Amino acid sequence: MPTASRPHMPDYGVAAPTGGSGLLPWEWAAARLARSHDYWVATIHPDGRPNVTPVWGVWDGDAVWFSCGPRSRKARNLDRDPRATVTTSDANEPVVLEGTVVREPGRDANALLAERFNAKYGGELTVDFFLTNATYRFTPSWALGMVEADFTGSPTRWTFG
């Protein structure tokens, strides 16, 4: 389980860890990660500019899995620099993750992703579909979550390992 703390957010009037609704439990973040329809993935261009794109993906309890075209800007950025930021699609109760990605080649990883995508999104994606794409596993090093309705009392940062 990651360690929870209040993030340093100067100038926003954020309460102490016991103020407001207090620190959010990791289960709160994990539920939002699991149910997010889309994820936004931020990568780094070769010249340092940010690149942000939405993807379909799945949270497996430890990592966000997604795929993209192997020659896409996102794939080329990640293959060059594995650092990334991934967010859920709900701006009212966001979960923001920073971490690194690993490209997961091979039939076993792609079969697992096809199974998880079909369970989440419906459809009949095949292993062969993912074999023509780049499959990534994003593992967070820290996360941030908050509830918009309790902006000053809910921000929580989780640190992994």
Phi, psi and omega in degrees: 000137177288159179271131181264144174205169176274129179288153175281113182226072183300147176078004181251358179069028182290135182290164173297165182306332179265357179276170180057221178276001179080185179291138178283143176285152179302327179302326177301311180294316182299322178295319179289325175296319182291323185267353180300126180292316180234164174230147174259128182246122177254128179236181185239120174298160177303330181270007176096351178290149176282153174226125182233130179216149175277149177219155164282146179195175178224142173263125183257010182102340179229335188208158171261126177255138177205170177222165177199170177299136184294342178253008179292161178302317181301312181296316180296321177297314183291325178293331179275321184218110187282359179286138181205164171239136179233134177233157172283171185269355183264107181287344179279334177219065186284154167234124181244129181240139168243142180179209182227157178247154172232133174284130184249090180280164171104159185296321183296312179297320181288327176294319178297316180294319178299315179299314181291320178295315180297322178293321183279314189256353187079179179096185184223054177294144182251166175303320181300326176301314183283336177293337177271356178248174173262126180256132183235146172243116180260121179249122183284149170257332172207162181220157176226134176221155177199161177250120183304322181292343176228057187304319183275344185249358184245343185307130181224137176247134176244136178246132182262140173041000000 
